[in-house]
Structure formats: C-alpha cells, structure tokens
C-alpha cells in the first residue's frame, strides 16, 4: 500500500510538525510505503517519523538528479529509502506523486497541496485531512462540497488525531 503525504514545505507550527511525525510513525507501523514530494516541511517531518519506526519512504523529486535536488531546490535527501528524480519541476512532480498512491494525507499546505488534493479528488482517491493543521486544510471540506460531482467527497476523512487519521484512511482503503 502506498500513501502520499502532501503539505506545506515550511514548518510554521511545532505541534503540527509533531503530528506529522506521528503520522509517519503510524504509517510505518502499518507497513505503508510513504511517498512525498521529497521536500521540506510537514511531509519531511512525516518521512522522519517513518524512519524512526523503520518505515520506507519514497521521494518523488522535482529535480532531474541529486545535485539539482540538493543545490537548486535545497531539498533534503536523508529521510528517503528511495528517490525518483523526475525532472518535472514543481508542480509537475505532483501528478506522479498523487497518481502512484492509493491515498493521500494533507497536512496544512498552500497552492501545491491544493493541486495535489484536486488530482486525488479527480481520481476518486482516498484523502485524509489533518484537521486543525491550518493552510488549505481549513478550506478543503468546503472545496470538496462545491466540486463533488460523482460522490468523490465520500472518499475524504478528517481528524485532528494522527493515529485516528491513519486508521480512517486505511479503513477506507479496505
């Protein structure tokens, strides 16, 4: 099972960062392969959480190679089991990041996370929203309501609790 974790590339709230770390640990405990955009912020905190529980994290980098990943994008490379250098840039890498996953989890976020959400929504993927994490997550329930054409909203789960959110997402995938 593969779950993409999407969210802000900037950690603005230490409590949300702790929750992101816990999401990573919970996903790892459930043998989920975590996909991230291979950047910083809350998805990186999730990757570190997964690593702390011997989990696997697959980075989908916008860069064409490791040098560009580190030097142009200033992205980390220390919390990934494997890395795919797409060369697609940002937001180009968002499509494979979401399309390859069985579900996504959104933590905070801005325009990039909104783009990832809309791709997942369009393809009727299971979507977990970390409520109370700020950014676009405060608006996604209303966006889903407005955009729901075929019942896509039924695939979305919401929780402020990292463990519960992971269990809700996994439950929807069964």
FIKOLZA-1660 file (N, C-alpha, C; in steps of 0.1 Angstrom, whole numbers, plus 5000, padded with zeros to 4 digits):
% residues 174
   i   px   py   pz ch aa at
   1 5008 4988 5000  A  X  N
   1 5000 5000 5000  A  X CA
   1 5009 5012 5000  A  X  C
   2 5005 5023 4992  A  X  N
   2 5012 5035 4991  A  X CA
   2 5004 5047 4994  A  X  C
   3 5009 5055 5003  A  X  N
   3 5001 5068 5007  A  X CA
   3 5011 5079 5005  A  X  C
   4 5006 5089 4998  A  X  N
   4 5014 5102 4996  A  X CA
   4 5010 5111 5007  A  X  C
   5 5020 5118 5013  A  X  N
   5 5018 5128 5023  A  X CA
   5 5021 5141 5016  A  X  C
   6 5012 5150 5016  A  X  N
   6 5013 5163 5010  A  X CA
   6 5011 5174 5020  A  X  C
   7 5018 5185 5018  A  X  N
   7 5016 5196 5028  A  X CA
   7 5026 5207 5026  A  X  C
   8 5026 5217 5035  A  X  N
   8 5034 5228 5034  A  X CA
   8 5049 5225 5035  A  X  C
   9 5057 5231 5027  A  X  N
   9 5071 5229 5027  A  X CA
   9 5078 5237 5038  A  X  C
  10 5070 5245 5046  A  X  N
  10 5075 5253 5057  A  X CA
  10 5068 5249 5070  A  X  C
  11 5076 5245 5080  A  X  N
  11 5070 5242 5093  A  X CA
  11 5068 5255 5100  A  X  C
  12 5055 5258 5103  A  X  N
  12 5052 5270 5110  A  X CA
  12 5047 5268 5124  A  X  C
  13 5043 5255 5126  A  X  N
  13 5037 5252 5139  A  X CA
  13 5043 5239 5144  A  X  C
  14 5050 5240 5155  A  X  N
  14 5057 5228 5161  A  X CA
  14 5048 5217 5165  A  X  C
  15 5036 5220 5169  A  X  N
  15 5026 5210 5173  A  X CA
  15 5021 5202 5160  A  X  C
  16 5019 5209 5149  A  X  N
  16 5015 5202 5137  A  X CA
  16 5027 5194 5132  A  X  C
  17 5039 5199 5134  A  X  N
  17 5051 5191 5130  A  X CA
  17 5052 5178 5138  A  X  C
  18 5048 5178 5151  A  X  N
  18 5048 5166 5159  A  X CA
  18 5038 5156 5154  A  X  C
  19 5026 5162 5150  A  X  N
  19 5015 5153 5144  A  X CA
  19 5020 5147 5131  A  X  C
  20 5027 5155 5123  A  X  N
  20 5032 5149 5110  A  X CA
  20 5041 5138 5113  A  X  C
  21 5050 5140 5122  A  X  N
  21 5060 5129 5126  A  X CA
  21 5052 5117 5131  A  X  C
  22 5042 5118 5139  A  X  N
  22 5034 5107 5144  A  X CA
  22 5026 5100 5132  A  X  C
  23 5022 5108 5122  A  X  N
  23 5015 5102 5111  A  X CA
  23 5025 5092 5104  A  X  C
  24 5038 5097 5102  A  X  N
  24 5048 5089 5096  A  X CA
  24 5051 5076 5104  A  X  C
  25 5051 5077 5117  A  X  N
  25 5053 5065 5126  A  X CA
  25 5042 5055 5124  A  X  C
  26 5029 5060 5124  A  X  N
  26 5018 5052 5123  A  X CA
  26 5017 5045 5109  A  X  C
  27 5020 5052 5099  A  X  N
  27 5020 5046 5086  A  X CA
  27 5031 5035 5085  A  X  C
  28 5042 5038 5090  A  X  N
  28 5053 5028 5090  A  X CA
  28 5049 5015 5098  A  X  C
  29 5043 5017 5110  A  X  N
  29 5038 5006 5118  A  X CA
  29 5028 4997 5110  A  X  C
  30 5021 5003 5101  A  X  N
  30 5011 4996 5093  A  X CA
  30 5017 4992 5079  A  X  C
  31 5030 4992 5078  A  X  N
  31 5037 4987 5066  A  X CA
  31 5033 4994 5053  A  X  C
  32 5030 5007 5055  A  X  N
  32 5027 5016 5043  A  X CA
  32 5039 5022 5037  A  X  C
  33 5041 5021 5024  A  X  N
  33 5051 5029 5017  A  X CA
  33 5047 5043 5016  A  X  C
  34 5054 5052 5022  A  X  N
  34 5051 5067 5022  A  X CA
  34 5058 5073 5010  A  X  C
  35 5050 5081 5003  A  X  N
  35 5055 5089 4992  A  X CA
  35 5054 5104 4996  A  X  C
  36 5065 5111 4993  A  X  N
  36 5064 5126 4995  A  X CA
  36 5070 5132 4983  A  X  C
  37 5069 5145 4982  A  X  N
  37 5075 5153 4971  A  X CA
  37 5090 5155 4973  A  X  C
  38 5095 5148 4983  A  X  N
  38 5110 5149 4986  A  X CA
  38 5115 5162 4990  A  X  C
  39 5106 5170 4996  A  X  N
  39 5110 5184 5000  A  X CA
  39 5111 5185 5015  A  X  C
  40 5109 5197 5020  A  X  N
  40 5110 5201 5034  A  X CA
  40 5096 5201 5040  A  X  C
  41 5095 5207 5052  A  X  N
  41 5082 5209 5058  A  X CA
  41 5076 5197 5064  A  X  C
  42 5062 5197 5064  A  X  N
  42 5055 5187 5071  A  X CA
  42 5056 5173 5065  A  X  C
  43 5057 5172 5052  A  X  N
  43 5059 5159 5046  A  X CA
  43 5073 5153 5050  A  X  C
  44 5083 5162 5052  A  X  N
  44 5096 5158 5056  A  X CA
  44 5096 5153 5071  A  X  C
  45 5088 5160 5079  A  X  N
  45 5086 5155 5093  A  X CA
  45 5079 5141 5093  A  X  C
  46 5070 5139 5084  A  X  N
  46 5064 5126 5082  A  X CA
  46 5074 5115 5079  A  X  C
  47 5083 5119 5069  A  X  N
  47 5093 5109 5065  A  X CA
  47 5102 5106 5077  A  X  C
  48 5106 5116 5085  A  X  N
  48 5114 5113 5096  A  X CA
  48 5107 5104 5107  A  X  C
  49 5094 5106 5108  A  X  N
  49 5087 5098 5117  A  X CA
  49 5087 5084 5112  A  X  C
  50 5085 5082 5099  A  X  N
  50 5085 5068 5094  A  X CA
  50 5099 5062 5096  A  X  C
  51 5109 5069 5093  A  X  N
  51 5123 5064 5095  A  X CA
  51 5125 5060 5110  A  X  C
  52 5119 5067 5119  A  X  N
  52 5121 5064 5133  A  X CA
  52 5115 5050 5137  A  X  C
  53 5105 5046 5128  A  X  N
  53 5098 5033 5131  A  X CA
  53 5102 5023 5120  A  X  C
  54 5114 5025 5114  A  X  N
  54 5119 5016 5104  A  X CA
  54 5110 5015 5091  A  X  C
  55 5103 5026 5088  A  X  N
  55 5094 5026 5077  A  X CA
  55 5102 5029 5064  A  X  C
  56 5094 5028 5053  A  X  N
  56 5100 5031 5040  A  X CA
  56 5094 5044 5034  A  X  C
  57 5102 5052 5028  A  X  N
  57 5098 5065 5023  A  X CA
  57 5104 5066 5009  A  X  C
  58 5095 5069 4999  A  X  N
  58 5099 5071 4985  A  X CA
  58 5097 5085 4982  A  X  C
  59 5108 5092 4978  A  X  N
  59 5107 5106 4974  A  X CA
  59 5105 5108 4960  A  X  C
  60 5096 5116 4956  A  X  N
  60 5093 5119 4942  A  X CA
  60 5098 5134 4940  A  X  C
  61 5111 5135 4936  A  X  N
  61 5117 5148 4935  A  X CA
  61 5114 5155 4922  A  X  C
  62 5112 5168 4922  A  X  N
  62 5110 5176 4910  A  X CA
  62 5123 5177 4902  A  X  C
  63 5134 5174 4908  A  X  N
  63 5148 5176 4902  A  X CA
  63 5151 5165 4892  A  X  C
  64 5160 5168 4883  A  X  N
  64 5165 5158 4873  A  X CA
  64 5175 5149 4879  A  X  C
  65 5182 5153 4890  A  X  N
  65 5192 5145 4896  A  X CA
  65 5195 5150 4910  A  X  C
  66 5203 5142 4917  A  X  N
  66 5206 5146 4931  A  X CA
  66 5212 5160 4933  A  X  C
  67 5221 5163 4924  A  X  N
  67 5227 5176 4925  A  X CA
  67 5217 5188 4925  A  X  C
  68 5208 5187 4915  A  X  N
  68 5197 5197 4914  A  X CA
  68 5188 5196 4926  A  X  C
  69 5185 5184 4931  A  X  N
  69 5176 5182 4942  A  X CA
  69 5182 5190 4954  A  X  C
  70 5194 5189 4957  A  X  N
  70 5201 5195 4969  A  X CA
  70 5204 5209 4966  A  X  C
  71 5210 5213 4955  A  X  N
  71 5215 5226 4953  A  X CA
  71 5205 5236 4947  A  X  C
  72 5196 5232 4938  A  X  N
  72 5186 5241 4932  A  X CA
  72 5174 5242 4942  A  X  C
  73 5169 5231 4946  A  X  N
  73 5157 5231 4954  A  X CA
  73 5160 5232 4969  A  X  C
  74 5172 5229 4973  A  X  N
  74 5176 5229 4987  A  X CA
  74 5167 5219 4995  A  X  C
  75 5165 5207 4989  A  X  N
  75 5157 5197 4995  A  X CA
  75 5166 5187 5002  A  X  C
  76 5161 5180 5012  A  X  N
  76 5169 5170 5020  A  X CA
  76 5170 5157 5012  A  X  C
  77 5179 5149 5015  A  X  N
  77 5180 5135 5009  A  X CA
  77 5183 5125 5020  A  X  C
  78 5181 5128 5033  A  X  N
  78 5184 5119 5043  A  X CA
  78 5173 5111 5049  A  X  C
  79 5161 5113 5045  A  X  N
  79 5150 5105 5051  A  X CA
  79 5142 5098 5041  A  X  C
  80 5149 5093 5031  A  X  N
  80 5142 5085 5020  A  X CA
  80 5149 5072 5017  A  X  C
  81 5141 5062 5016  A  X  N
  81 5147 5049 5013  A  X CA
  81 5151 5048 4998  A  X  C
  82 5143 5055 4990  A  X  N
  82 5145 5055 4976  A  X CA
  82 5140 5069 4971  A  X  C
  83 5146 5073 4959  A  X  N
  83 5143 5086 4954  A  X CA
  83 5142 5085 4939  A  X  C
  84 5131 5091 4934  A  X  N
  84 5129 5092 4919  A  X CA
  84 5131 5106 4915  A  X  C
  85 5141 5109 4907  A  X  N
  85 5143 5122 4902  A  X CA
  85 5135 5123 4889  A  X  C
  86 5124 5131 4889  A  X  N
  86 5115 5132 4878  A  X CA
  86 5119 5142 4867  A  X  C
  87 5126 5152 4871  A  X  N
  87 5130 5163 4862  A  X CA
  87 5117 5171 4858  A  X  C
  88 5106 5169 4865  A  X  N
  88 5094 5176 4861  A  X CA
  88 5092 5189 4867  A  X  C
  89 5100 5193 4876  A  X  N
  89 5099 5206 4883  A  X CA
  89 5087 5206 4892  A  X  C
  90 5084 5218 4897  A  X  N
  90 5072 5220 4906  A  X CA
  90 5063 5229 4898  A  X  C
  91 5050 5225 4896  A  X  N
  91 5043 5215 4902  A  X CA
  91 5042 5201 4894  A  X  C
  92 5050 5200 4883  A  X  N
  92 5050 5188 4875  A  X CA
  92 5051 5175 4883  A  X  C
  93 5059 5174 4893  A  X  N
  93 5060 5162 4900  A  X CA
  93 5048 5158 4909  A  X  C
  94 5039 5168 4910  A  X  N
  94 5027 5165 4918  A  X CA
  94 5018 5154 4912  A  X  C
  95 5017 5153 4899  A  X  N
  95 5009 5143 4893  A  X CA
  95 5014 5129 4896  A  X  C
  96 5026 5126 4893  A  X  N
  96 5031 5112 4896  A  X CA
  96 5030 5109 4911  A  X  C
  97 5033 5119 4920  A  X  N
  97 5032 5118 4934  A  X CA
  97 5019 5113 4939  A  X  C
  98 5008 5119 4933  A  X  N
  98 4995 5115 4937  A  X CA
  98 4990 5103 4929  A  X  C
  99 4992 5103 4916  A  X  N
  99 4987 5092 4908  A  X CA
  99 4992 5078 4912  A  X  C
 100 5004 5077 4917  A  X  N
 100 5010 5064 4921  A  X CA
 100 5005 5060 4934  A  X  C
 101 4999 5068 4942  A  X  N
 101 4995 5065 4955  A  X CA
 101 4981 5059 4956  A  X  C
 102 4978 5051 4966  A  X  N
 102 4965 5046 4968  A  X CA
 102 4956 5056 4975  A  X  C
 103 4963 5065 4983  A  X  N
 103 4956 5076 4990  A  X CA
 103 4966 5087 4993  A  X  C
 104 4960 5098 4997  A  X  N
 104 4969 5109 5002  A  X CA
 104 4965 5114 5015  A  X  C
 105 4974 5120 5022  A  X  N
 105 4971 5127 5035  A  X CA
 105 4976 5141 5033  A  X  C
 106 4968 5151 5037  A  X  N
 106 4972 5165 5035  A  X CA
 106 4973 5171 5049  A  X  C
 107 4985 5178 5051  A  X  N
 107 4988 5185 5063  A  X CA
 107 4991 5199 5060  A  X  C
 108 4983 5209 5064  A  X  N
 108 4985 5223 5061  A  X CA
 108 4985 5225 5046  A  X  C
 109 4994 5233 5041  A  X  N
 109 4996 5234 5027  A  X CA
 109 4991 5247 5021  A  X  C
 110 4996 5249 5009  A  X  N
 110 4992 5261 5001  A  X CA
 110 4989 5256 4987  A  X  C
 111 4993 5263 4976  A  X  N
 111 4988 5260 4963  A  X CA
 111 4993 5246 4958  A  X  C
 112 5005 5242 4961  A  X  N
 112 5009 5229 4957  A  X CA
 112 5001 5218 4963  A  X  C
 113 4998 5219 4976  A  X  N
 113 4990 5209 4983  A  X CA
 113 4975 5209 4977  A  X  C
 114 4971 5221 4974  A  X  N
 114 4957 5222 4968  A  X CA
 114 4957 5215 4954  A  X  C
 115 4968 5216 4947  A  X  N
 115 4969 5209 4934  A  X CA
 115 4969 5194 4936  A  X  C
 116 4977 5190 4946  A  X  N
 116 4977 5175 4949  A  X CA
 116 4963 5170 4953  A  X  C
 117 4957 5178 4962  A  X  N
 117 4943 5175 4966  A  X CA
 117 4934 5173 4954  A  X  C
 118 4934 5183 4945  A  X  N
 118 4925 5182 4933  A  X CA
 118 4928 5171 4924  A  X  C
 119 4940 5167 4923  A  X  N
 119 4944 5155 4915  A  X CA
 119 4938 5143 4921  A  X  C
 120 4940 5141 4934  A  X  N
 120 4934 5130 4942  A  X CA
 120 4919 5130 4941  A  X  C
 121 4913 5141 4943  A  X  N
 121 4899 5142 4943  A  X CA
 121 4893 5138 4929  A  X  C
 122 4900 5143 4918  A  X  N
 122 4895 5139 4905  A  X CA
 122 4896 5124 4902  A  X  C
 123 4906 5118 4907  A  X  N
 123 4908 5103 4905  A  X CA
 123 4901 5095 4916  A  X  C
 124 4893 5101 4924  A  X  N
 124 4885 5095 4935  A  X CA
 124 4894 5086 4944  A  X  C
 125 4905 5092 4947  A  X  N
 125 4914 5086 4957  A  X CA
 125 4909 5088 4971  A  X  C
 126 4913 5080 4980  A  X  N
 126 4910 5082 4995  A  X CA
 126 4919 5094 4999  A  X  C
 127 4913 5103 5006  A  X  N
 127 4920 5115 5011  A  X CA
 127 4918 5117 5026  A  X  C
 128 4929 5118 5033  A  X  N
 128 4929 5121 5047  A  X CA
 128 4933 5136 5049  A  X  C
 129 4926 5143 5057  A  X  N
 129 4929 5157 5060  A  X CA
 129 4932 5158 5075  A  X  C
 130 4944 5163 5079  A  X  N
 130 4947 5166 5093  A  X CA
 130 4940 5179 5097  A  X  C
 131 4929 5178 5103  A  X  N
 131 4921 5190 5107  A  X CA
 131 4929 5197 5117  A  X  C
 132 4928 5210 5117  A  X  N
 132 4935 5219 5126  A  X CA
 132 4949 5222 5123  A  X  C
 133 4954 5217 5111  A  X  N
 133 4968 5219 5108  A  X CA
 133 4970 5232 5100  A  X  C
 134 4959 5239 5097  A  X  N
 134 4960 5252 5090  A  X CA
 134 4961 5251 5075  A  X  C
 135 4965 5263 5069  A  X  N
 135 4966 5263 5055  A  X CA
 135 4954 5259 5048  A  X  C
 136 4955 5252 5036  A  X  N
 136 4943 5249 5028  A  X CA
 136 4934 5238 5035  A  X  C
 137 4940 5231 5045  A  X  N
 137 4931 5221 5052  A  X CA
 137 4919 5227 5058  A  X  C
 138 4919 5240 5061  A  X  N
 138 4908 5247 5067  A  X CA
 138 4897 5249 5056  A  X  C
 139 4900 5248 5044  A  X  N
 139 4891 5251 5033  A  X CA
 139 4887 5239 5025  A  X  C
 140 4893 5228 5027  A  X  N
 140 4891 5216 5018  A  X CA
 140 4877 5210 5019  A  X  C
 141 4871 5210 5031  A  X  N
 141 4858 5204 5032  A  X CA
 141 4848 5212 5023  A  X  C
 142 4849 5225 5023  A  X  N
 142 4840 5234 5015  A  X CA
 142 4843 5232 5000  A  X  C
 143 4856 5231 4997  A  X  N
 143 4860 5229 4983  A  X CA
 143 4854 5216 4978  A  X  C
 144 4856 5205 4986  A  X  N
 144 4851 5192 4982  A  X CA
 144 4836 5193 4980  A  X  C
 145 4829 5200 4989  A  X  N
 145 4814 5201 4987  A  X CA
 145 4810 5208 4974  A  X  C
 146 4817 5218 4971  A  X  N
 146 4814 5226 4958  A  X CA
 146 4818 5217 4946  A  X  C
 147 4828 5210 4947  A  X  N
 147 4833 5202 4935  A  X CA
 147 4828 5188 4933  A  X  C
 148 4821 5184 4943  A  X  N
 148 4816 5170 4943  A  X CA
 148 4805 5168 4932  A  X  C
 149 4809 5159 4922  A  X  N
 149 4800 5156 4911  A  X CA
 149 4795 5142 4911  A  X  C
 150 4804 5133 4915  A  X  N
 150 4801 5119 4915  A  X CA
 150 4802 5112 4929  A  X  C
 151 4801 5120 4939  A  X  N
 151 4803 5114 4952  A  X CA
 151 4817 5113 4957  A  X  C
 152 4826 5121 4951  A  X  N
 152 4840 5120 4955  A  X CA
 152 4843 5123 4969  A  X  C
 153 4834 5132 4975  A  X  N
 153 4836 5136 4989  A  X CA
 153 4835 5124 4999  A  X  C
 154 4828 5114 4995  A  X  N
 154 4827 5102 5004  A  X CA
 154 4841 5095 5006  A  X  C
 155 4851 5099 4998  A  X  N
 155 4864 5093 5000  A  X CA
 155 4873 5101 5009  A  X  C
 156 4868 5112 5015  A  X  N
 156 4876 5120 5023  A  X CA
 156 4873 5118 5038  A  X  C
 157 4883 5117 5046  A  X  N
 157 4882 5115 5060  A  X CA
 157 4890 5127 5067  A  X  C
 158 4885 5131 5079  A  X  N
 158 4891 5142 5086  A  X CA
 158 4893 5138 5101  A  X  C
 159 4905 5142 5106  A  X  N
 159 4907 5140 5120  A  X CA
 159 4918 5149 5125  A  X  C
 160 4918 5154 5137  A  X  N
 160 4929 5161 5143  A  X CA
 160 4939 5152 5149  A  X  C
 161 4936 5140 5151  A  X  N
 161 4944 5130 5158  A  X CA
 161 4952 5122 5147  A  X  C
 162 4965 5122 5148  A  X  N
 162 4973 5114 5138  A  X CA
 162 4970 5099 5137  A  X  C
 163 4969 5092 5148  A  X  N
 163 4966 5078 5148  A  X CA
 163 4952 5075 5142  A  X  C
 164 4942 5083 5146  A  X  N
 164 4929 5081 5141  A  X CA
 164 4928 5084 5126  A  X  C
 165 4935 5095 5122  A  X  N
 165 4935 5098 5107  A  X CA
 165 4941 5086 5099  A  X  C
 166 4952 5081 5104  A  X  N
 166 4958 5070 5096  A  X CA
 166 4948 5058 5096  A  X  C
 167 4942 5055 5107  A  X  N
 167 4933 5044 5108  A  X CA
 167 4921 5046 5099  A  X  C
 168 4916 5058 5098  A  X  N
 168 4904 5062 5089  A  X CA
 168 4908 5060 5075  A  X  C
 169 4920 5065 5071  A  X  N
 169 4925 5063 5057  A  X CA
 169 4926 5048 5054  A  X  C
 170 4933 5041 5062  A  X  N
 170 4935 5027 5060  A  X CA
 170 4921 5019 5059  A  X  C
 171 4912 5023 5067  A  X  N
 171 4899 5017 5067  A  X CA
 171 4891 5020 5054  A  X  C
 172 4893 5031 5048  A  X  N
 172 4887 5035 5036  A  X CA
 172 4893 5027 5024  A  X  C
 173 4906 5023 5026  A  X  N
 173 4913 5015 5015  A  X CA
 173 4909 5001 5015  A  X  C
 174 4903 4996 5026  A  X  N
 174 4899 4981 5027  A  X CA
 174 4887 4978 5019  A  X  C
% end
